[in-house]
Every structure is written in structure tokens, then in C-alpha cells.
Amino acid sequence: MDNKIIAGIIIITILIVGGYLFYTSGPIVSAQGFSSLSVKPDEVSVYMNVETRDNSAQEAKDKNVELTDKLVESLIDLGFKKEEIQLISYNIYPEYDWSNGDNKIKGYVVSQQIVVKTTDFEKTTSIVDAAVDSGALISYINFEISEEKQSDYKAEALKAAGEDAKKKAEATAAGFDKKLGRLVSVNSEQFNYGPFVYYDRVLAESSGSEISAQKAAVDLAPQNLEVTASVSAQYKLRVF
């Protein structure tokens, strides 16, 4: 083989190996970035509980069906479709009398939890009123971010967290009179948000005429939600 060809192959090999070592070895700087967004919720979920009691399990169930049907009809009157009214749980259990040290069954409790979601916040009070007037209890109210908006906010929060990680890495490198080289690895570790939960003890423990005077006083104004994200990144330091 011609000596020039052999020399050329050797030079190319040296360049490839040298380039590989340059990009895969040397000092690394790691940084973790964080971001926090304050956003408005765009969806509200109202969780309602229909609870009935009777000495007979069947009677308790029949009463529960009656109240639930009334609630569903009221929600449909507000514009909800039947398929939008979701049953979350259904429970029936005995209720015991523990007085005198006994555990005698004194009756049965039937409970159904129902939820409806809407993007029309002005409907929230009407939903509460419909539930209360139907004999249901309000378990709690969640002001949330819809799945569509979550995707948008996730992208925005992760981008901001990535920028924060890069700034921290640049600052660390500058402390050693170095500059950042190429990005070696990146990991989007967390994206979180918690819904604003509205809970009112009176609404959760009373129903019907017991709270008719309180309904108008309920303040259902949602608060902003905090969306957070974190990203960890590694960069090579430039050696020259």
C-alpha cells in the first residue's frame, strides 16, 4: 500500500480519536435549574356527595337513588350532558351503635360521590345551589388547569428551568475562568402543580334548608396556581 495512503489513514484516525477524546473527556460542570409560574386556573371540578341513612339497607339505597336522580336532573337543567356527570364512588355500609359498649347495627348508610367539570366559573355557584337544593353535600371544589393548558405551561416552565440551569452552569464556569462547551446531558426532572381546593365545612356537613342562608355568602373566587419545573444539565468546560 502506498506510504502516502497509509499516512493519510493514520492522520484521519488520529483526528477522529482526538476529536472523540476532546468531546467525551475533560472537566464537566453540572447545574440544576428551577422555574415557577403563577397561572390562572381554567377549569373547575365540583365534587358532591349524596348520602342517605335508614334502618333498612334497601330503603337507604332507594332514598339515595331518589336524591341522586333529583341532583342529576338539576345538573342537566344547568346545561350538563348526562355523560358529563361522573360517578366516582358508590358505598354502602352498616352504621353501628356503640353506646353501652355494644356494636349493634342501628342502620345503613349509602353514599355516592359525583363530580362535574366546567370551564365556566360563573356556573360554580349554580352547581353548588343545585346540589344543596337536591339534598347533596359539597365534598370540595377544585380549581384546576385543563390538560391542554398543562401542556402549554409545562413547555414554558421547562424552558425557563433549562435557561436557569444554563445560567448557573455559566456562572460556575466563570468562577474558574472557564466557558461552557457543549451540552453533555439534560434531564427534565419534575413538573408540578397543585389545584386550588375550596372546602367549606358548612357545605360539606349540611344540606338543604340547613344552609340555604349561607349559600349566597359562599366566595368561590379562584386563586392563581403555582406551576413549577426543574431541569438538571451537564456541560463540558472549554479547555481553550
Order of alpha helices (4+ residues) and beta strands (2+ residues): alpha-beta-beta-alpha-beta-beta-alpha-beta-alpha-beta-beta-alpha-beta
